[in-house]
Amino acid sequence: MAFHVRLGDPGEDPGCQPLPGGYACPAEPGARVGEAAFAGTSTASLVLEGAGLTQGVREGRFWLGLLGEGLPAGGTLTLKDLRATVVVGF
């Protein structure tokens, strides 16, 4: 499952289709910020990083999307114990 960041509001993007609880949007080039590989298990670690994500955090506004290929229909994705580490370099 690949995670992508979007800096523009998908509700204002004519290329995005509204869905219950979210949007279906085309993945933007260079927007991939992480991946979760379940490998037959029900849990996976996830690290998100990248310039687009950094810009979204800096601006205080971003949307996180996911691309799931080969996943079973149905189910629930739950993000638990979320924490963010921000590293600032001078």
N, C-alpha and C positions, 0 to 999 in steps of 0.2 A: 504494500500500500504506500503510494508516494504522496507526500504532502507538498503543497504549493502555496505561495503567498501571493496575494493580490492587494495592490495599494489603492485601487479605485473601488468605489461602492458597486457591487454587482447589481444592486437594484436600479442603478442608473446606467447600466451597460446594456445596450440593445442586443448584444451577442449572448447575454445570459438569460436563461429561462427560469422563471420562478418555480419552485417546488415547495411542498409543505415543509416548513422549517429550514429552508435554504434556497440555493440556486444551483443550476447546472450551467457551468461556464466552460469555454474552451481554455485549456491550459496555456498560459502565456510563456513564450520562450524565456528561458533562464529563471523561471519562477520557482523551480524545485528547491525546497529547503530541508527536506529530510525524507526518511523512509522507515517504515516499520515492517519487519519481516517476521511473520508469525510462525513459519516453518512447522505447521501441524500443531501448534499450541494455541491456547486462548489468550495469551498475553505476549507483549513484545515491548522492548525498550524503544524510546524515541528521542532522538536529539535533533533539534531544529537549528539551522544556522544558514547564513547567507546574507549577501548585501541587501536584497529586497526586504528581508525580515528585519535587518538592522535599521533600514530606512523607515519601515513601518513603525517600529518601536520608537524611533527618534521622533516621528511625527505624531505618535500616539494614536495611530489608526491603521489597521490592516485587517484583512480577511484571510482566514486559513482554509484552504480547500484540500480535498483528497481525491486521489485517483486510485480506485481499486480494480484490479484486473484479476479475473479468475476467483473472485470471492463468491461464496454461496449467497443465494438470495435471502434476504431477511437478516435478522440479527441486530445487535446493538453495539455501537462503538462508544465506549466510556473512557474518558480521560480522567485518571485518578492521580492524586498526590502531585498536582502540578506545581512546579516551581521554576522560576526563571533566574538565570545567572546572567548579569550584564557585565561585560568586561569593557572598560573604557581605557583606551591608550592615548598617551600624550606624546 
